[in-house]
Each structure stands twice: as structure tokens, then as C-alpha cells.
Amino acid sequence: MPEPQHVRFAVDGALATITLDRPDARNAYSEAMCGQLVAALDQAERHADVRCVILTGAGKSFHAGGDVKAMKARSGMFAGDANELRQRYLDGIQSVPRRIAEFRKPLFAAINGAAIGAGLDLACMCDIRIAASSAKMGSTFVAVGLVPGDGGAFFLQRTVGFPRALEMMMNGRVLDTDEALRIGLVHEVVADEDLLTVARERANKMAALPATALQMTKRAAYQSMHSDMYQALELAASYQGIAQNHPDHLRALGIAPADGPAAS
């Protein structure tokens, strides 16, 4: 039996759009979705024309996290004893944060609806989060007797700070977009009908910037988050040595032809 297709990938100019496509299950994770999401990110990384990527959901939800029906049936990624489940997480759902951590290009989350549990964690793995005004967000694992098995305890606190993340995880409450914006969980809230238009506008503006400098800036920011000052300064010096000799920088200063080859 062929594997169900739970992720769509499309390219339009400098932008790639990855759509979680399991609307009947509110785009909850499946084993197929995990592998296909990683494959779509690989495809976007390799595509020379793609400068930025938008991640969104089909239907009315962004991503509902774990599939409750599969939980009840103890099937798919929820099957097996403790050791089997540990391995399923390592090989399956946790392959997504590992891939995103190495993804060089800017990654936008266009949160079109509910981002719950692992769905909120996935949004927090992205660089920029733009939400539709009707979206709801929550780290709700404790409500079903679970922990953030996909790495949410790591990602949420790096998005909103440790005290706020701890309160959200321990209460399992769901936030509206007003609160999400106030605490910095999302960067921007727009009307539902404008979400993808605005996300594309923001992504296209970023895609127009020098790609190598943009990607190294992203890498420097994430690496510096986990470094001391001396390591961060050493990395900055190394990256700047590359950037100052790159054709993009020379073109920006007007000392290289504007029509020279561009980096991807």
C-alpha cells in the first residue's frame, strides 16, 4: 500500500511553501508526515532559486500535534513498550527538529489555525511566526498525561523565556493571538484572509537580501544562543571574514558589477 501524502511542496520564485496536508486530522503528525516534512526541507535546501520557506497547514488548523486517535489505539508512532516508543521518537518526530536546526534558509511559520502541543513546538522551531487572528496556541501535553516529547521544553523557553514557558507547559492552557503577540510567541498577527499574502510579502522582502549574509546571520544567532561570549565573537569574526570578501557585499558597496552571479 503506498504511503499517504501528508506534506505538499511548491516553489514560486524565491519562495517555497511547505503545507502540512492532513486536514481531516487537523494536520496532526503521522509517521508519513515526519519523513515527508524532513524530505521537503531537504528539497527546499537544495533548490538553488529558493531563498525563504513558508510552513503552513491545510484547512482550518496549522498543526494539532499528536493524533489522538492513534494515541487511543496505541498505533503508529504511539505503539510499543517504553524502549520501542523511545526509538520511535528518536527516529520519527525528533527527526524534524534535528533537520530544522540545520536548515540554512529563513523559515516562516504561517499559523493559519490551531497550533497545539507538537504543533506549537513546530512553530517555535521556525525563525519567524505570523499568525491568523483566529489561531489558538498551547503547549497542552500535560492535559493528556504526556510530556513535550518532540523537544518542546527546549524550543518554547527559547521563544518566550523560561518562566513563561514553564507556566504554559505546566498549565497546558491555550492562548489566543492577542496574548501570543504580547508575550512574543508570534511576531505578527493578521486577518485570517490575509495570512498567506502577508507571509509571502515578508518572506519575499527577506529573500531579496544577500543570501549568504542572511544565512550566516541566522547561523550566528542560533550558535551564539548556546555559546559564551568568546565563542560567539570568534564565530562572528570568522563569518565576517567570509562576508566581507563575498560578491554580495562588494555589489552592495558598488565596487562589483550588479549583474554578477548571485549566491543561493
N, C-alpha and C positions, 0 to 999 in steps of 0.2 A: 504494500500500500504506500503510495507516495506521501512524503512529508507535507503536512499542511503549510501553506504560505501565510505567515503571520507578520511579515515585515515587507513593506514596499520601499523601493529606492528609485528616485528620479532626479535628473540633473537638468537645471535650467540656467544656462550661462555659467556664472561663477558660483552658483548655489546648488547644493544637493539637499534634497528633502528626504528624510527617513521617516516613514509613517508606520507606527505600530498598528497592525491591521487585524484585530480580533474583536471587533466591536460588540459581538454577541456576548462576549465575556468581559466587557468593559476594558479590553486590551490588557487583561491580566497576563502574567507570564505563563508561557508554556515552555517545554524543553525546546521545541522548534524555534520559538521566538528568541530565546537566548542565543542560540547559534546563528540565527539569521541576522540578529542585530549586530553581533560581532562581525559577521561577513559584510554587512552593509557599511560599517565603519571602515573595514579594510578597503572596500571598493572606493569609498569617498577619499580615503587617504591616498590611494594610488592614482586617482583621476587627476590628470595634470591641470584641467581647467577649473576644478573645484577649489574655491578659496575659503568658503564657510559652509557649515552644515546646520540645517534646522531639523530638530527632532520633534515630532508631534504625534497625536493619536487620531485614529479614525473614529467617526461617530461622536458621541457626547462625552466620552471620557478621554483623558490623557493616558492614564495607566492606573489600574486598580490594584496593582501589587500582585499578591499571590492569588491563585484561582481557588476560591473557597470550595467549589465542587470537588476539585482534585484533593483538597485537604481532607474533606469528609470521606472520600473514597480511598484515601491514602494511596493515590495512584500518581504516575508521572514523577515529578520532582519531589513528591511527598511520600514516596513509597520506600519501605525498608526499615531496618533497625537503625540504631544511633550511628554506627560506623558507616553503613550504607548511605544514610542521609548526609553525613558529613562529606563524603566523597561526592555525592550528587551536587551539593552546594559548591564545592571547590571546582568541579568540572563544568557545572552548568551556570547558575545565576551569577556566581562570582567571576566568571569569565568576562562579564560585561564591565564591572568597574576596573578590572585589570586592563582591559582594552582601552577604555576611555582615558585612563591615567596616562597612556602612551600616545594618545591621539594628538597630533600636532596642530591641526587646524581648529579655528574657533568653532565651538559647538553651542548652538542656541537651543533652548527648550521653549517651544511654543505650547504652553499649557492650556489646552482647549477645554478642559473639564477636570473632573476629579483626578487628583494625584495623591493616591493613598498608599500608605505602607511603602513597599518597594518602589511604587510609582513616584512617591515624593523623593525617595532616595535617588532614583534615576535622574529626576530633575535637578537635584543638588549636585550630581556628578557633572552636569553641563556648566559651561562658563557663564552664560547669560540666560536668565529666565524671564520670559514675558508671558503674562497670564491673561486669559479672558476674564472679564469681570465676574462671570458666574462660577468660576472654578473654585473648588474646595481642596484643601491640602491638609494632610495629617499623617503623623507617624503613629499608626494605630496597632502596632504589633501586639502590645500588651492586652488589647481588647479581645484578642482571640488566643491569648495564652502563649504568645510567641515572642522572640527577640528579633531585632533587625539583622537577619541572617545574611543579607546581601551587603552589609557594610554600612548601614545607615547610621550607626552610632559614631562612625568616623566622619561621614560626609555632612550630616546635619549640623554638628557642632562647629564645623569649619565654615558653615554658611551663616548661621545666626548667633554663634558663640555658645560656649559650654552651658552656662546657666539656663539659657532659653531652650536649648536643645534638650537638656535633661528634663526640664519641666514638660516639654512637648511629648517626649518619649514615655515618661512615667505616667502621664495623664491620658495619653492616647487620644487627645481631643483633636477635633477637626477645625481648621481655621478658614475664614473667608478671605477674600483677596485684600480687603482693607487692612486687616491685621497682618497678612503676609507681607504687604508692601511696607507697613510701618516698622516691622522688625527686620526688614532686609532679606526676607526669604525669597522675594522676587524683585527684579529690577524695575518692572513697569507693569501696569495694569491697563488694558484697553478694552473697548467694547468687543463683545463676542464676535460680531460680524467683521471686525477689523483685524483680528488677531494675526492671521497669516500675512495680510498685506503689510502690517506694521513690522512683523518679524522679518519679512523679506526686505523691507526698507532698511532696517537696522543692519541686517546681515550684509546687504549689498554695499552699504556705506563702509562697513568694516572690510569687506572683500576688496574695496578699491585701494586700501592702504598697502604699502610694500609687504609682500607676503612673508619674506624671510624674517624681517624685523618683527613682524606681528607674531609669528610662530615662536621666535626666540624669546620675545617678551612674555608670552604665555608660559613657556617652559621655565623661564627665570622666576616668574611669580610663584609657580607651584613648587619648584625646587627650593626657593627661599623660605617658603612656609615651613619647611621641615629642616631647615639648616640654621646654624648660628650665623652671626654677622660676618665672621671671617670667611666662611664658606660661600655665603651669598655674594660678598664683594669679589671673591676670586672668580665666581661664575660670571658675574656682571662684566668683569674686565675681559674675560675670555670671549664672551658673546659680543662685546663692543668691538674687540679687535676684528672679529668677522664682519660685523655690520658696517664698520667704517671703511672697509675695503670692498663692500658689495656694490654692484652696479646700481641697485635701487637707491642707495644713499648718494652715489655720485650723480645720478639723474636728478634727485631731489635738490641737489645743490646747483644744478645747471652746468655741471662740468663733464657730463657724459651725454651721448645722444638720447633724446627722449624716446626714440623708436627702437632702442636696443632690446635684446632679449630680456623677458621678464621671468622672475623666479616663480615657481608654483608652490 
